[in-house]
C-alpha cells in the first residue's frame, strides 16, 4: 500500500464526506421543521391543511437527506473496496514476483547439442 493516497482517492473521500454531511444537515433541518409543527395550535385533520402540506414538504426533505447520506456511505464503501483491491494486488505482486526466464548460455550456432 502506498504511503499517501492519490489525489483522486482524496477527491472521492471528500465527495463522500460532503454527501454524508450535507444529507445529515438536510435531514436535521427537516426534523427541526417537523418539530416546529408540534406547536400548540389548532390542527385541522384535512389533507388540505397548511400544516399537512408543510409536513409533507419536510418529510420529502428528510427523505432527500437520508438518500444523500446513503449515497455518501455507498461512495465511501466503494472507494474503500477499490483501495483494498489495489493494495491486495500490490501485495500479491510483491510476494510473487514474475519469474525471469533463464538465459541460454552463449553457444556457437554450429555447436553439437549437449
TALINFEN-V753953 format. One record per backbone hydrogen bond with DSSP energy under -1.0 kcal/mol. NH is the residue of the N-H (numbers start at 1). CO is the residue of the C=O. If there is no record, write none. Layout:
nh=NH co=CO
nh=NH co=CO
This chain:
nh=10 co=6
nh=11 co=7
nh=12 co=8
nh=13 co=9
nh=14 co=10
nh=15 co=11
nh=16 co=12
nh=17 co=13
nh=18 co=14
nh=19 co=15
nh=20 co=16
nh=21 co=17
nh=22 co=18
nh=23 co=19
nh=24 co=20
nh=25 co=21
nh=26 co=22
nh=27 co=23
nh=28 co=24
nh=29 co=25
nh=30 co=26
nh=31 co=27
nh=32 co=28
nh=33 co=29
nh=34 co=30
nh=35 co=31
nh=36 co=32
nh=38 co=35
nh=39 co=36
nh=41 co=39
nh=49 co=46
nh=53 co=49
nh=54 co=50
nh=55 co=51
nh=56 co=52
nh=57 co=53
nh=58 co=54
nh=59 co=55
nh=60 co=56
nh=61 co=57
nh=62 co=58
nh=63 co=59
nh=64 co=60
nh=65 co=61
nh=66 co=62
nh=67 co=63
nh=68 co=64
nh=69 co=65
nh=70 co=66
nh=71 co=67
nh=72 co=68
nh=73 co=69
nh=74 co=70
nh=75 co=71
nh=76 co=72
nh=77 co=73
nh=78 co=74
nh=79 co=75
nh=80 co=76
nh=81 co=77
nh=82 co=78
nh=83 co=79
nh=84 co=80
nh=85 co=81
nh=86 co=82
nh=87 co=83
nh=88 co=84
nh=89 co=85
nh=90 co=86
nh=91 co=87
nh=92 co=88
nh=93 co=89
nh=94 co=90
nh=95 co=91
nh=96 co=92
nh=107 co=105
nh=111 co=108
